[in-house]
Amino acid sequence: MSILATLSRKLGINEVSSLTQRTPSIIQVRTATKRSGGSSKNHGSSPGQRLGVKKFSDNAVIPGNIIVRQRGTKYHPGPHVGMGNDHTLFALVPGFVRFYKQKFGTKERKYVGLVLNRGETLPRNEAELGRSRFFGNVELPSS
């Protein structure tokens, strides 16, 4: 026996066609088979921001030269390096660029500093060498 005939006998319906009229039909909802595409700002035609390191280690710089353009402080300013409002690092005195790392709390920070001579290293041992003081392009001895 078919399921439809068994169901009609239990409900007391003589005709099968009346049963099909009384049962609600199942509504089928069609769903999308493709995901909708996202929208983009400026449609990808905006130029890059030209961020990054502009002067590398041992490159000579003069006051005002941009050393690093960055968003946030990936590199922190060291000796004789200033930081602009947009976190740009720039030279305050003439010299040579040096990159170094130093512990800061539990983490390690990257610093950018300037030295007078090409072979010098940072961080500078001030107890042994004294403070680094520039006057023009000459280092003054600490007194």
C-alpha positions in Angstrom: 0.0 0.0 0.0 1.1 3.5 -0.7 1.8 6.0 2.1 -0.9 8.3 0.7 -3.5 5.5 0.8 -2.7 4.6 4.3 -2.8 8.2 5.5 -6.2 8.7 3.8 -7.6 5.6 5.5 -6.5 6.7 9.0 -7.9 10.2 8.5 -11.2 8.8 7.1 -11.0 10.5 3.8 -12.4 8.5 0.9 -10.8 10.3 -2.0 -7.1 10.7 -2.3 -7.4 13.9 -4.3 -9.2 15.7 -1.4 -6.2 14.8 0.9 -3.7 16.4 -1.5 -5.9 19.6 -1.5 -5.9 19.7 2.3 -2.2 19.3 3.0 -0.2 22.5 2.7 2.3 22.6 0.0 6.0 23.1 0.9 7.3 26.5 -0.2 10.7 26.3 -1.7 12.9 29.4 -1.2 15.6 29.9 -3.8 19.0 30.9 -2.3 21.9 32.5 -4.0 24.6 30.2 -5.4 27.2 32.9 -5.6 28.4 35.1 -2.7 27.9 38.9 -3.2 31.0 40.8 -4.1 32.3 43.4 -1.7 32.7 47.1 -2.4 36.1 48.8 -2.5 37.1 52.4 -1.7 38.4 54.3 -4.7 38.2 51.2 -6.8 41.9 50.4 -6.3 43.1 53.5 -8.1 44.5 55.2 -5.0 48.4 55.6 -5.0 50.6 53.9 -2.5 51.8 55.8 0.6 55.5 55.3 -0.1 56.3 54.1 3.4 59.5 52.4 4.6 63.1 52.9 5.3 64.6 55.7 3.1 68.1 55.8 4.4 69.8 52.5 5.4 72.6 51.7 7.8 75.8 53.7 7.2 74.1 56.1 4.7 75.2 59.7 5.2 72.5 62.2 6.2 72.2 65.9 6.7 69.7 67.6 9.1 66.2 67.2 7.9 66.7 64.1 5.8 63.9 61.6 6.2 65.2 58.2 7.5 62.0 56.2 7.9 58.4 56.8 6.9 56.0 54.7 8.9 52.6 54.3 10.4 52.9 53.9 14.2 56.3 53.3 15.8 57.9 50.3 14.2 61.2 52.1 14.7 61.8 54.5 17.6 64.0 57.6 17.5 67.5 57.2 19.0 70.3 59.7 19.5 70.1 62.8 17.1 66.9 61.5 15.4 63.5 63.3 15.7 60.0 62.1 15.2 57.2 64.0 13.3 53.5 64.0 13.9 53.0 61.1 11.5 55.8 59.0 13.1 58.3 60.0 10.4 61.9 59.7 11.7 64.3 62.4 10.5 67.9 63.5 11.1 68.6 66.4 13.5 72.4 66.5 12.9 74.7 65.4 10.1 76.1 61.9 10.5 75.6 58.3 9.5 72.5 56.2 10.2 72.7 53.2 12.6 69.9 50.7 13.4 70.0 48.8 16.7 67.7 47.0 19.1 67.4 47.6 22.9 65.3 45.9 25.6 62.3 48.0 26.7 60.5 46.2 29.6 59.9 42.7 28.5 60.1 43.4 24.8 62.8 44.5 22.4 62.4 47.8 20.5 64.1 48.8 17.2 65.8 52.2 17.3 67.4 54.4 14.6 70.2 56.7 15.6 73.0 58.8 14.1 76.7 58.6 14.7 79.5 61.0 13.6 81.9 58.3 12.2 80.9 55.5 9.9 82.3 52.7 12.0 80.7 53.6 15.4 78.0 51.4 16.9 74.9 52.1 18.9 73.9 52.0 21.7 76.8 54.1 22.8 78.7 53.3 26.0 78.5 56.7 27.6 80.4 55.7 30.7 83.4 54.9 28.6 83.1 57.3 25.7 81.1 60.2 27.2 78.0 61.8 25.8 77.7 62.3 22.1 77.5 66.1 21.5 77.5 67.5 18.0 78.4 71.1 17.0 78.2 71.4 13.2 80.0 68.3 12.0 82.5 68.1 15.0 81.9 66.0 18.2 82.6 68.1 21.3 84.4 66.5 24.2 82.3 66.3 27.4 83.8 68.4 30.2 
